[in-house]
Amino acid sequence: MALKVSTWNIEHASELLDDNPSSNITDRIRRIEETITEIDPDILLIVEGPKGEKAISDFCHVVLNDQWVPVLLKGTNDALGDLDRDYGHDMRGTQWMWFVVKPGILSKCRIQPASVWRSFIGDSTWSVNYWGQIQAEDHDHYRMPQVLIYDMGGGHEMELIGVHLKSKINRESITRDAQGNLTGAYLETALKARVKLATEARNIRNYIDVKFNQLPNPGIIVLGDCNDGPGNDLFEYQYLFFDLIQNLQGEVLLAERYFNHALFDFPGDLRWTAKFRNPIKEIPTSQNPLLLDHILMSQPLCNGSLPLKVNAGNGSVEHQAFERANAGSNSSTRSSDHRPVSCTLNTNH
């Protein structure tokens, strides 16, 4: 039996929950439902989902016709319909992450309280010395990673770590010196955002290292919107000298703890999930494809150690489903500014 796992940043999903939806919202709802139905994931991580358990329950009813249901934290008040409960996830802001699943596998799924994550890594915040500053500053996850535990059978579980890392949005004015070098607040903001991104990824790896100290063959998937991709952009190449995705994947020489990328063997020209303007290089949106959404898997899910296995060619960006559902759309009716990414796990015979 195959298990399909997907991640999709559904841009401002909370806007879809309007008591009197406009025609544009109704159109968006239709396009989102069509996309997810065609993708047909067993487990879907929704990024930029609505805030709170009641809201995601309403989303699954209004947008997904209850064909997918949210995996909620199990509490003593569940029988009383306590869906307004927002505690335990430790997410801030209005853009939350949610795992929704097909009803037939809901009994195999549970959400791990954020307190377990904090217990394993020692604290909810960590110190950062920005560009060698002597005085350290604290940083933490604005959007706490969400962990879904899936029962694979035979006494084996798989952990899916949903992430939505720090945004790189920069609203400062671009300024340059006489030689054309970036200066001022724009540069400071850009660098600080990327350091925060990197430390969030490092914190996720700290959690993963704990899992390898608990189990001989942990099955772990990291998925979601990392707001960055492989390789170095200008800021990473010239100022910071690191690759965010390498921070998530781990050290390649520590082979048993190195994570494979689901899109490693997906065609390079299709290996992108969003297009955004690059103001530094003056590249327009249409010519700047970026891979921001990722699925990475631990080695035990790739080498046959567990009941489920990711085989070659099992990862994809869902371009066709996205384009088909968005035919004839405009900026107000488009389903999202990101495209879904999927990975299928097959039964390991």
N, C-alpha and C positions, 0 to 999 in steps of 0.2 A: 504494500500500500504506500503510495506516494504522499508526501506532505509538502504543500506549497506555502512558502513564507514570503510575504511582500511587505514593503514599506512605501508609504506615500505621504508627502507633505501636501495636504489638502488646504490650500491657501485660505486662511481666515475661515475655518470651518464653522466657527460660532455664528457667522453672519447668516448661515443657512437656516438657523432656528428662529424664524420670525413668525409671530402669530398671524401676520397679514403679509405674506411674502409677495414681493413684486414679481413681475414677469421675468425679470433677469435672474432673480434667485430661483424661481421655479425651473428656469432653463438650466441653471448651474446644477441644481439637484438632479435633474434628469441625466445630465452628462456625467456627473460623478457616479451615479448609480450604474449607468451603462458601462463605464470604465471598469468599475470593481466587479461587476457581473461577468464581463468578458475575461478579466484577469483570473477570476475565480480562485482567490487564495483561501487556504484553510485558516491561516493566521495572517492578519494584517495589522501592522503598526501604523496608526494614524498620527501624523505629526501636524502641529498647528490645529489640534482638535480643540473642542470647546472645554471650558473650565467646569469641573465638577462631575460627579457620577450621574446626577440627574440629567445633565446636559448631554453627556455621551449616550445615555440610554435613550433620550429623545432623538438624538442624531441617528442612532441605529434604526429607530422606528420610522422616522420621517424620511430619511435619505436612503436607507438600505432595506426598508420593508421587512426588518427583522430577519433577513436572510443571514446576517452576521450579528452577533451579540457581544456586548463588552464583557471583558473579564474584570470583575470588580474585587476590591479587597473584601475578604470575608470577615464580618463582624457580628457581634451578638445581636445587633438590631436589624440584621438583614430581613428577618421574617416580618418585621414591622414596616418594611418598605422605606428604610432610612437611606434614600438615594440622594439626599442633600449633603451627605457626608463628604467633606473635602479633605479630611485629615488622613495622614498615613502615606500619601503620595509625595509630599514635600516638594511640590512644584509651585512656582510663583508665576505671577502674571496671568495672562488670559489665553496663552497658547500652551495647551497641555498635550501630553502623549497618551495614547490609549491603544491597548491591544484589543482588537475585536476578532472573533473567531466564528466559525460555523457552529451552529447549535449542537451538532452531533459530537463535537470534540470538547465542548465546554467542560465536561466532567474531568477531562485530562489536564486542565489548565488551572493555574492559580497565580495570583500576583503576590510577589514578595514585598513585605513592607519596607519602606525606605530605611527604617531603623536598622535592618539587618545589614544593609550596605555600609552604613556609618559604623556599625560595630566591627565589621570586617576590616575596614581601612583605618580605623582609629579616630577619625574626626570628620566633621562635615565641611571643614575649611582647611586650607593649606596655605603656606607662606610662599610668596613670589618676590624675588628680587629683580625688578624690571631692569633690563640691560645693565646689570652689575651694580645696581644701587645697594648701598650698605644697609639702608633701612628697608625692611621687608614690608610688604602689604599682603593682606589676606584676600583669597579668592575662594569661590565655591561654585557649585552647580546652580545656576539660576533655574534651570529646568532639570531637576533631579532625574538621573537615569531610572527607567522603569524596567523591572525584571519580571518576565513571565516564565514560569516553570511549567514545562510540558512533560507529561508522563509518556515515555517511549515504550514502556512495557519491559518486562523481564528485570525489573528493579532498577532501570536506568531512567534518568531524567535529563532533559535538555534545558539550559537556561538561555533565554533570548533577552538581550540587554538593549532596550530601546533608548536611543539618544537623540537629542537635539542640542547641538553645541552652540557656543556663543556666536551671535551674528557678527558679521564684519561690516555691517552698514555704517557708513561714515558720512555724517552730514556737515562736517567742517569744510571750509573753503580750501581749495587746492592752492598752495603757494609754493614758489620756487625761488632759489637764489639766482645770482647773476650767471652761474654756470649751468642752470637748469636743474639743480638738485632739489628734491622735495624738502620743504622746511615747515616749521610751525605746527599748529594744532592738528592739521590733517595727518601728517606723518606720525605724530605722537599717538593719535587715536588709532591709526591703522596698525602700528606695531603693538600697542597694548592689547588690542583685540586679538591679534594672532598669538601673542603669548598666552592669553587667557584660554584660547582654543587649545593650544598645545598642552597646557597644564590640566585641562579637563580630560583630554585624551590620556594623559599620564595617570590621572586618578582612576580612570576606567581600567587601565592596565594593572594598577595596584590591586584592584578588586579581582581581576582575572588571575593574577599571581596567587592570591589567597585560595582561589578555587583549585589551582594546580597543587597547592599544598594540602588540600582536603581530599582530593580524588585522584586516582591514577590516570583516568582518561575522561576528563570533563568535556561534555558536549556543550559548547558555548557558541552562540551567534550574537554578533554585535550588528545592529542595523539602525538606520535612521538618517537624519539630515545632519551631516557634520559641518555644513557651511564652508567646506573646503574640500579639495581633492588631492590626488597624488601629484608629486612633483612640486617645484618651487615657483611661486609667482615672484614679482619684483621684490616685495618686502622680505620674503623668505630667502631669496637668492642673495640679495645685497646686504641685508641687515641682520637676519635672524639665523640663517643657515640650518634649517631643519625642514622636514616634511611631515605634515600633520598625520597623514595616513600611516607613515612608518611608526609614529608614536602609538597608534592603535594596533598595528600588526605585531609589534614587538621586534626582538632581535632575531634576524634570520639564522644566526649561528646557534641560537637556543631553539633548535628545530622543533622540538616537541611542544613548545609554547608559541610558535609562530602561527599567525592566522593567515589563511588563504582568502583572497578576495573573490567574491562570486562572479565578478566581471572580468577576471583575469584572461579568459579565453573568449570573451565576447568581442565581436569586431570593433576595432579601435575607432572607426569613424562614427559608430553608433554608441560609443561609450560615454554618453553625457546625459544629464537629467534636467538641466535648466540652462537658460540663456539670460545673462545680465550684462549690461553695458560696463565696459572697463574705462572709467574716466581718466585714468593715468595714461594709458596708451591710446586713448580716444578710439577704442574699438566699439562699434555699435552693437546693440543687443543681438541683432540677427547674425552677427559674425563671431559671437563669443560663446560657444558651447562649453559648459562646465559640468564636471562630474562631482556633484555635491552630496548625493544620496548613495549610501553604501550598505552592502551586506558582507560581513567577514565571518569566517568560520574557523573554529579550532581544529587542529589536526585530527583528533579522534573522530570528528564528523566527516573526515575525508579519507581516512586510511582503513576503514572497515572495523574499527574497534567497538562500534556501537550499533544498535539495531537499525539506525537510519544513517544514510551515507549520501554525501554530495558528490555526484559523479561529474566528469568533465562535461562542459557545455550546459550545465544546469542553471546558470545564472543569466539574467537578461534585463535590459531596460525595456519597459512595456510601451515602446513607441507606437506600435500598430493600434493597440487598444486606446491609447491616449488620442491619437490622431483621428481615429474613426469616430469616437464619441464627441470630439471637438470640431468636427466638420461644420463650417458655417458659423462658428462662434466669433465673438469679439472680446475686447478686453473686459467687458462687464459680465459676459456669460461663460467665459472660459472656465473650465473646471478648476485649474490650478496653474501656477507658474513653475511647478515641478512635475516631473514624470515619475511614475512608479518604477521600482526595481523589485525583481522577484528572484527567488532561488527555490528549486525543488529538491527535496530530500527523498531518496528512494529506499525501500526496504532492503536491508543488507542481508542477502541470502548466503 
